[in-house]
Amino acid sequence: MVNIVIDASFLLAYLLPDEKYPEADKAILSHIAEEVHCIAPSLLKFEVANALYVAVLRKRISPPLAQKLIKHMLDLCIEEYPIQFLDALQVSFKHHLSVYDASYLVLARKHRTTLLTMDKELKKVSQEKL
């Protein structure tokens, strides 16, 4: 089974009801069907939980829905890997990315796999040759 790295923006595109991104739906449903294996650095759940909190503050979703989405995220059993801080910092400097974003890129490169993201700049950098 092939590994794919997903970032918080990609997972949120799947989770949030007002976002319609067939690419995100397809990838996560493939993970659920065990056709692919989604992996992420250990910060994924924190980023998603914080984004859901902000969505509640902005009245985009209700608190009960945020809790339901958190439970759904946890049920997905996305495999987490420790953050490679020194590598992420080096990638941040090189590509002018946040350390958060760089941690996803480092993991994708370590596993020689695709990084799925909704972030245009991160997607562009992830498609560059190593």
Backbone as a printed PyTorch tensor [residue, N CA C, xyz], in Angstrom:
tensor([[[  0.8530,  -1.1790,   0.0000],
         [  0.0000,   0.0000,   0.0000],
         [  0.8950,   1.2380,   0.0000]],

        [[  0.5290,   2.1990,  -0.7860],
         [  1.3250,   3.4190,  -0.9150],
         [  0.9800,   4.4020,   0.2050]],

        [[  2.0160,   5.0450,   0.7290],
         [  1.8370,   6.1230,   1.7060],
         [  1.6330,   7.4410,   0.9800]],

        [[  0.7850,   8.2950,   1.5210],
         [  0.6990,   9.6800,   1.0720],
         [  0.6840,  10.5630,   2.3130]],

        [[  1.3450,  11.6940,   2.2150],
         [  1.3540,  12.6600,   3.3110],
         [  0.2320,  13.6530,   3.0550]],

        [[ -0.5690,  13.8900,   4.0810],
         [ -1.6050,  14.9160,   3.9730],
         [ -1.3340,  15.9850,   5.0230]],

        [[ -1.6240,  17.2290,   4.6570],
         [ -1.4660,  18.3070,   5.6400],
         [ -2.8380,  18.7120,   6.1800]],

        [[ -2.8230,  19.6320,   7.1180],
         [ -4.0580,  20.0540,   7.7790],
         [ -5.0430,  20.6780,   6.7950]],

        [[ -4.5570,  21.4710,   5.8560],
         [ -5.4640,  22.1070,   4.8990],
         [ -6.2030,  21.0640,   4.0660]],

        [[ -5.5110,  19.9970,   3.7260],
         [ -6.1100,  18.9360,   2.9150],
         [ -7.1610,  18.1710,   3.7180]],

        [[ -6.8290,  17.8440,   4.9620],
         [ -7.7830,  17.1310,   5.8120],
         [ -9.0000,  18.0060,   6.1110]],

        [[ -8.7790,  19.2900,   6.3290],
         [ -9.8980,  20.2100,   6.5710],
         [-10.7960,  20.3340,   5.3440]],

        [[-10.2100,  20.2600,   4.1510],
         [-11.0130,  20.3110,   2.9270],
         [-11.9620,  19.1180,   2.8580]],

        [[-11.5480,  18.0170,   3.4390],
         [-12.4160,  16.8370,   3.5230],
         [-13.4440,  16.9780,   4.6500]],

        [[-13.0050,  17.4520,   5.8030],
         [-13.8620,  17.4730,   6.9920],
         [-14.9400,  18.5500,   6.9720]],

        [[-14.5890,  19.7510,   6.5540],
         [-15.5170,  20.8790,   6.6680],
         [-16.6470,  20.7720,   5.6430]],

        [[-17.8840,  20.9030,   6.1060],
         [-19.0230,  20.7050,   5.2090],
         [-19.1640,  21.7690,   4.1180]],

        [[-18.6100,  22.9570,   4.3300],
         [-18.7510,  24.0120,   3.3210],
         [-17.5910,  24.0230,   2.3210]],

        [[-16.7150,  23.0480,   2.4030],
         [-15.6030,  22.9410,   1.4500],
         [-15.8980,  21.7750,   0.5200]],

        [[-15.7520,  22.0100,  -0.7490],
         [-16.0350,  20.9770,  -1.7450],
         [-14.7880,  20.7600,  -2.6010]],

        [[-14.0140,  19.7700,  -2.2320],
         [-12.8040,  19.4380,  -2.9720],
         [-12.7950,  17.9390,  -3.2330]],

        [[-13.2280,  17.5160,  -4.4170],
         [-13.2850,  16.0890,  -4.7340],
         [-11.9430,  15.3730,  -4.5350]],

        [[-10.8330,  16.0710,  -4.7880],
         [ -9.5140,  15.4620,  -4.6080],
         [ -9.3090,  15.0470,  -3.1460]],

        [[ -9.7150,  15.8940,  -2.2200],
         [ -9.5760,  15.5700,  -0.7960],
         [-10.5100,  14.4240,  -0.4210]],

        [[-11.7420,  14.4920,  -0.8790],
         [-12.6940,  13.4150,  -0.5830],
         [-12.1710,  12.0800,  -1.1030]],

        [[-11.6810,  12.0780,  -2.3360],
         [-11.1960,  10.8370,  -2.9560],
         [-10.0220,  10.2510,  -2.1720]],

        [[ -9.0720,  11.0850,  -1.7960],
         [ -7.8850,  10.5950,  -1.0820],
         [ -8.2480,  10.0350,   0.2880]],

        [[ -9.0730,  10.7560,   1.0370],
         [ -9.4290,  10.2850,   2.3810],
         [-10.3010,   9.0370,   2.2950]],

        [[-11.2140,   8.9900,   1.3470],
         [-12.0310,   7.7850,   1.1810],
         [-11.1770,   6.5940,   0.7480]],

        [[-10.1320,   6.8390,  -0.0330],
         [ -9.1860,   5.7710,  -0.3970],
         [ -8.4250,   5.2840,   0.8280]],

        [[ -8.1230,   6.1950,   1.7400],
         [ -7.4750,   5.8190,   3.0020],
         [ -8.4300,   4.9530,   3.8350]],

        [[ -9.6740,   5.3680,   3.9230],
         [-10.6720,   4.6070,   4.6880],
         [-10.8290,   3.2040,   4.0980]],

        [[-10.8000,   3.1080,   2.7690],
         [-10.9340,   1.8170,   2.0810],
         [ -9.6260,   1.0180,   2.0840]],

        [[ -8.5950,   1.5680,   2.7190],
         [ -7.2730,   0.9420,   2.8180],
         [ -6.6200,   0.7200,   1.4560]],

        [[ -6.8920,   1.6380,   0.5250],
         [ -6.2380,   1.6100,  -0.7790],
         [ -4.9470,   2.4160,  -0.7410]],

        [[ -4.9020,   3.4220,   0.1170],
         [ -3.6970,   4.2150,   0.3830],
         [ -3.5900,   4.3690,   1.8940]],

        [[ -2.4190,   4.7800,   2.3290],
         [ -2.1750,   4.9480,   3.7670],
         [ -1.7730,   6.3980,   4.0000]],

        [[ -2.6360,   7.1760,   4.6480],
         [ -2.3360,   8.5810,   4.9290],
         [ -1.4460,   8.6830,   6.1620]],

        [[ -0.4010,   9.4890,   6.0280],
         [  0.5170,   9.7420,   7.1340],
         [  0.7080,  11.2470,   7.2710]],

        [[  1.1970,  11.6640,   8.4410],
         [  1.3940,  13.0950,   8.6970],
         [  2.3380,  13.2670,   9.8790]],

        [[  2.9670,  14.4440,   9.9670],
         [  3.7330,  14.7320,  11.1840],
         [  2.7780,  14.8830,  12.3670]],

        [[  3.3130,  14.7450,  13.5540],
         [  2.4850,  14.7210,  14.7620],
         [  1.7230,  16.0180,  15.0310]],

        [[  2.0020,  17.0650,  14.3100],
         [  1.2810,  18.3190,  14.5360],
         [ -0.0630,  18.3780,  13.8180]],

        [[ -0.3530,  17.4270,  12.9510],
         [ -1.5830,  17.4620,  12.1530],
         [ -2.8310,  17.6630,  13.0080]],

        [[ -2.9910,  16.8630,  14.0380],
         [ -4.2180,  16.9250,  14.8360],
         [ -4.3500,  18.2590,  15.5670]],

        [[ -3.2260,  18.8280,  15.9960],
         [ -3.2640,  20.1380,  16.6530],
         [ -3.7100,  21.2150,  15.6640]],

        [[ -3.1510,  21.1650,  14.4560],
         [ -3.5190,  22.1660,  13.4470],
         [ -4.9970,  22.0560,  13.0720]],

        [[ -5.4690,  20.8410,  12.8920],
         [ -6.8740,  20.6460,  12.5250],
         [ -7.7870,  21.0830,  13.6680]],

        [[ -7.4640,  20.6840,  14.8890],
         [ -8.2890,  21.0770,  16.0420],
         [ -8.3370,  22.5930,  16.1830]],

        [[ -7.2120,  23.2520,  15.9980],
         [ -7.1900,  24.7090,  16.0990],
         [ -8.0170,  25.3520,  14.9880]],

        [[ -7.9130,  24.8250,  13.7820],
         [ -8.6970,  25.3680,  12.6700],
         [-10.1950,  25.1820,  12.9170]],

        [[-10.5720,  24.0700,  13.5080],
         [-11.9850,  23.8540,  13.8310],
         [-12.4460,  24.8090,  14.9250]],

        [[-11.5900,  25.0700,  15.8920],
         [-11.8940,  26.0600,  16.9370],
         [-12.1330,  27.4340,  16.3010]],

        [[-11.2620,  27.8210,  15.3910],
         [-11.4050,  29.1130,  14.7060],
         [-12.6890,  29.1220,  13.8700]],

        [[-13.0040,  28.0040,  13.2400],
         [-14.2430,  27.9190,  12.4550],
         [-15.4680,  28.1280,  13.3440]],

        [[-15.4140,  27.6390,  14.5750],
         [-16.5110,  27.8750,  15.5240],
         [-16.5750,  29.3540,  15.8890]],

        [[-15.4170,  29.9510,  16.1940],
         [-15.3890,  31.3770,  16.5470],
         [-15.9620,  32.2450,  15.4360]],

        [[-15.7070,  31.8550,  14.1970],
         [-16.1910,  32.6210,  13.0430],
         [-17.6130,  32.2250,  12.6430]],

        [[-18.2230,  31.3710,  13.4560],
         [-19.5970,  30.9170,  13.2370],
         [-19.7600,  30.1630,  11.9160]],

        [[-18.6920,  29.5380,  11.4960],
         [-18.7090,  28.7320,  10.2800],
         [-19.2970,  27.3500,  10.5740]],

        [[-19.0180,  26.8470,  11.7890],
         [-19.5770,  25.5800,  12.2580],
         [-19.9580,  25.7410,  13.7310]],

        [[-20.7510,  24.8210,  14.2220],
         [-21.1650,  24.8560,  15.6340],
         [-20.1630,  24.0760,  16.4910]],

        [[-20.1260,  24.3620,  17.7960],
         [-19.2570,  23.5700,  18.6800],
         [-19.5440,  22.0610,  18.6190]],

        [[-20.8240,  21.6350,  18.6100],
         [-21.0550,  20.1850,  18.5070],
         [-20.5160,  19.5860,  17.1990]],

        [[-20.6240,  20.3480,  16.1060],
         [-20.0820,  19.8410,  14.8440],
         [-18.5610,  19.7610,  14.9180]],

        [[-17.9250,  20.7420,  15.5310],
         [-16.4650,  20.7010,  15.6910],
         [-16.0560,  19.4390,  16.4490]],

        [[-16.7870,  19.1190,  17.5070],
         [-16.4770,  17.9070,  18.2750],
         [-16.6790,  16.6490,  17.4320]],

        [[-17.7330,  16.6360,  16.6410],
         [-18.0010,  15.4910,  15.7620],
         [-16.8740,  15.3310,  14.7350]],

        [[-16.4140,  16.4500,  14.1790],
         [-15.3440,  16.3960,  13.1830],
         [-14.0220,  15.9470,  13.7990]],

        [[-13.7590,  16.3690,  15.0350],
         [-12.5540,  15.9040,  15.7370],
         [-12.6180,  14.3850,  15.9190]],

        [[-13.7680,  13.8900,  16.3420],
         [-13.9200,  12.4390,  16.5200],
         [-13.7190,  11.7090,  15.2000]],

        [[-14.2680,  12.2720,  14.1370],
         [-14.1000,  11.6490,  12.8180],
         [-12.6220,  11.6280,  12.4240]],

        [[-11.9320,  12.7410,  12.6540],
         [-10.4970,  12.7940,  12.3560],
         [ -9.7590,  11.6950,  13.1210]],

        [[-10.0530,  11.5540,  14.3950],
         [ -9.3830,  10.5380,  15.2130],
         [ -9.6990,   9.1300,  14.7180]],

        [[-10.9250,   8.9190,  14.2660],
         [-11.3240,   7.6070,  13.7420],
         [-10.6130,   7.2480,  12.4400]],

        [[-10.0890,   8.2490,  11.7450],
         [ -9.3740,   7.9830,  10.4930],
         [ -8.0460,   7.2620,  10.7250]],

        [[ -7.5370,   7.3420,  11.9400],
         [ -6.2720,   6.6630,  12.2970],
         [ -5.1420,   7.0010,  11.3250]],

        [[ -4.9590,   8.2850,  11.0840],
         [ -3.8490,   8.7360,  10.2430],
         [ -2.5690,   8.5380,  11.0400]],

        [[ -1.6330,   7.8180,  10.4530],
         [ -0.3930,   7.5070,  11.1640],
         [  0.4500,   8.7690,  11.3100]],

        [[  0.8970,   9.0040,  12.5390],
         [  1.6870,  10.1990,  12.8330],
         [  3.1580,   9.8460,  13.0280]],

        [[  4.0000,  10.7490,  12.5800],
         [  5.4470,  10.6020,  12.7300],
         [  5.9920,  11.7950,  13.5040]],

        [[  7.0500,  11.5750,  14.2750],
         [  7.6660,  12.6930,  15.0000],
         [  8.1640,  13.7560,  14.0160]],

        [[  8.0960,  14.9790,  14.4490],
         [  8.5760,  16.0950,  13.6250],
         [ 10.1000,  16.0930,  13.6220]],

        [[ 10.6690,  16.2290,  12.4550],
         [ 12.1180,  16.3350,  12.2970],
         [ 12.4560,  17.8290,  12.3030]],

        [[ 12.6140,  18.3780,  13.5040],
         [ 12.7150,  19.8280,  13.6570],
         [ 13.8900,  20.4490,  12.9080]],

        [[ 15.0540,  19.8500,  12.9900],
         [ 16.2150,  20.4450,  12.3150],
         [ 16.0400,  20.4240,  10.8060]],

        [[ 15.5500,  19.3130,  10.2790],
         [ 15.2990,  19.2360,   8.8360],
         [ 14.2070,  20.2200,   8.4200]],

        [[ 13.1540,  20.3150,   9.2240],
         [ 12.0620,  21.2400,   8.9040],
         [ 12.5440,  22.6860,   8.9130]],

        [[ 13.3860,  23.0170,   9.8760],
         [ 13.9160,  24.3830,   9.9390],
         [ 14.7740,  24.6840,   8.7170]],

        [[ 15.5950,  23.7280,   8.3120],
         [ 16.4440,  23.9100,   7.1320],
         [ 15.5830,  24.1180,   5.8760]],

        [[ 14.5380,  23.3200,   5.7310],
         [ 13.6290,  23.4590,   4.5900],
         [ 12.9000,  24.8020,   4.6550]],

        [[ 12.5440,  25.2380,   5.8500],
         [ 11.8900,  26.5440,   6.0200],
         [ 12.7640,  27.6680,   5.4980]],

        [[ 14.0350,  27.6400,   5.8900],
         [ 14.9640,  28.6730,   5.4270],
         [ 15.1160,  28.6330,   3.9080]],

        [[ 15.2580,  27.4380,   3.3680],
         [ 15.5100,  27.2920,   1.9320],
         [ 14.3190,  27.7410,   1.0840]],

        [[ 13.1090,  27.4010,   1.5310],
         [ 11.9200,  27.6380,   0.7000],
         [ 10.9820,  28.7150,   1.2450]],

        [[ 11.3840,  29.3700,   2.3320],
         [ 10.5640,  30.4290,   2.9390],
         [  9.1720,  29.9130,   3.3190]],

        [[  9.1660,  28.7660,   3.9880],
         [  7.9370,  28.1480,   4.4730],
         [  7.9030,  28.2130,   5.9910]],

        [[  6.7190,  28.1160,   6.5650],
         [  6.6390,  27.9700,   8.0190],
         [  7.2270,  26.6100,   8.3950]],

        [[  7.6760,  26.4890,   9.6160],
         [  8.1960,  25.2010,  10.0800],
         [  7.0690,  24.1680,  10.0680]],

        [[  5.8500,  24.6170,  10.3220],
         [  4.7030,  23.7110,  10.2550],
         [  4.6150,  23.0850,   8.8590]],

        [[  4.5720,  23.9360,   7.8370],
         [  4.4670,  23.4370,   6.4660],
         [  5.6770,  22.5950,   6.0870]],

        [[  6.8480,  23.0490,   6.4800],
         [  8.0730,  22.3190,   6.1450],
         [  8.0760,  20.9170,   6.7440]],

        [[  7.4550,  20.7400,   7.9010],
         [  7.4440,  19.4100,   8.5260],
         [  6.6950,  18.3920,   7.6640]],

        [[  5.6510,  18.8330,   6.9730],
         [  4.9360,  17.9430,   6.0550],
         [  5.8200,  17.5990,   4.8610]],

        [[  6.5000,  18.5990,   4.3410],
         [  7.3790,  18.4030,   3.1960],
         [  8.5290,  17.4590,   3.5420]],

        [[  9.1210,  17.6320,   4.7050],
         [ 10.2160,  16.7600,   5.1510],
         [  9.7310,  15.3100,   5.2260]],

        [[  8.5520,  15.1020,   5.7750],
         [  8.0210,  13.7400,   5.8890],
         [  7.7770,  13.1280,   4.5090]],

        [[  7.2150,  13.9060,   3.5980],
         [  6.9690,  13.4050,   2.2400],
         [  8.2800,  13.0340,   1.5550]],

        [[  9.2740,  13.8650,   1.7100],
         [ 10.5690,  13.5730,   1.0830],
         [ 11.2360,  12.3590,   1.7270]],

        [[ 11.1170,  12.2450,   3.0420],
         [ 11.7010,  11.0960,   3.7490],
         [ 11.0860,   9.7890,   3.2570]],

        [[  9.7820,   9.8130,   3.0090],
         [  9.0790,   8.6090,   2.5560],
         [  8.9990,   8.5140,   1.0290]],

        [[  9.6060,   9.4840,   0.3570],
         [  9.6040,   9.5250,  -1.1130],
         [  8.1820,   9.3530,  -1.6670]],

        [[  7.3120,  10.2090,  -1.1650],
         [  5.9140,  10.1070,  -1.5640],
         [  5.3110,  11.4860,  -1.7960]],

        [[  4.0870,  11.5000,  -2.1850],
         [  3.3480,  12.7120,  -2.5140],
         [  2.8680,  13.4210,  -1.2510]],

        [[  2.9060,  14.7350,  -1.3000],
         [  2.3070,  15.5720,  -0.2580],
         [  1.0300,  16.1670,  -0.8330]],

        [[ -0.0890,  15.8910,  -0.1900],
         [ -1.3660,  16.4540,  -0.6150],
         [ -1.7030,  17.6290,   0.2880]],

        [[ -1.8920,  18.7800,  -0.3280],
         [ -2.1380,  20.0300,   0.3850],
         [ -3.0270,  20.9260,  -0.4560]],

        [[ -3.7350,  21.8200,   0.1930],
         [ -4.5140,  22.8300,  -0.5070],
         [ -3.7140,  24.1260,  -0.6450]],

        [[ -2.5640,  24.1830,  -0.0090],
         [ -1.6990,  25.3660,  -0.0150],
         [ -0.9100,  25.4040,  -1.3270]],

        [[ -1.1760,  26.4120,  -2.1440],
         [ -0.5530,  26.4840,  -3.4730],
         [  0.9680,  26.5610,  -3.4140]],

        [[  1.5040,  27.3700,  -2.5140],
         [  2.9630,  27.5140,  -2.4200],
         [  3.6090,  26.2160,  -1.9430]],

        [[  3.0300,  25.5980,  -0.9490],
         [  3.5680,  24.3330,  -0.4470],
         [  3.4850,  23.2530,  -1.5180]],

        [[  2.3840,  23.2200,  -2.2510],
         [  2.2380,  22.2500,  -3.3430],
         [  3.3260,  22.4620,  -4.3890]],

        [[  3.5710,  23.7200,  -4.7290],
         [  4.5990,  24.0410,  -5.7250],
         [  5.9720,  23.5540,  -5.2620]],

        [[  6.3270,  23.8560,  -4.0310],
         [  7.6290,  23.4380,  -3.4970],
         [  7.7160,  21.9150,  -3.4360]],

        [[  6.6260,  21.2590,  -3.0850],
         [  6.6480,  19.7960,  -2.9550],
         [  6.8520,  19.1030,  -4.2930]],

        [[  6.5380,  19.7840,  -5.3810],
         [  6.6780,  19.1920,  -6.7040],
         [  8.0440,  19.4520,  -7.3310]],

        [[  8.8690,  20.2570,  -6.6560],
         [ 10.2190,  20.5170,  -7.1570],
         [ 11.0970,  19.2940,  -6.9540]],

        [[ 12.1070,  19.1790,  -7.7870],
         [ 13.0830,  18.0900,  -7.6340],
         [ 13.8190,  18.2630,  -6.3240]],

        [[ 14.2060,  17.1430,  -5.7350],
         [ 14.9260,  17.1740,  -4.4550],
         [ 16.2980,  17.7700,  -4.5970]]])
